Amino acid sequence: MILDLHAHSVKSDDGRAKVRNYCQWIRARDIGIDGFVLTEHRQFDFESDYSDLAQEFGQVILKGSEVETEYGHVLVFGVTEALTQAFDFGAIGLPLAEVIAACEANGAVAAPCHPGRKRVGMSAHIGTLGVPEGVRIVEVRNGGSRGEEDVIAQQMAAEQNYLGIGGSDAHIVSHIGRCATRFARRIETEAELAAALRAGDFEAISLRD
């Protein structure tokens, strides 16, 4: 199963894509993904129900979040109400160690995203803050990466023995599915996604071509 683990809708402050339009684009362009995860910035969207869209278009549509830490941006999968009470998703500069600990205590998974990017990527902060403890997974293929950003992420993952995921980081419709993650088994829920990530049976892939 192939999931794009990093996408933003109009629910994000800089997102310009409606979820229906993502689904329409995937069908029209026959993009080879089975679903995507909406990782809205600094929030978890409890309100939206995409089950009808998922059924209509045959896509698995899940939700996560992208939070901001002192090490840069971090994707969070398997979000529960209890987790949203464990730390402030809307805060900027959250301690990464606290985010990781809260995720582990609540069955969720934290994964630094676009870690090779300046300022908002983890690699930009290792020189001053050191290698953070507790990181197991990082995004090594990002559809919005430029230059050597993914190369930096992949080298860091190899050096630190991190597992790698992929996501488009789509903010507009035409970017969905540029990068994704292939899983060995079917995933239907946020809890199943978190469990699959903890199991480590996945690989990051690029679908740019």
Buried (B, 14 or more C-beta within 10 A) or exposed (E): BBBBBBBBBBBBEEBEBBBBBBBBBBEEEEBEBBBBBBBBBBBBBEEEEBEEBBEEBEBBBBBBBBBBBBBBBBBBBBBBEEBBEBBEBEEEEBBBBEBBBBBBEBBBBBBBBBBBBEEBBBBBBBEEEEEBEEBBBBBBBBBBBEEEBBEBBBBBBEEBEBBBBBBBBBBEBEBBBBBBBBBEEEBEEBBBBBBBBBEEEBBBBEBEE
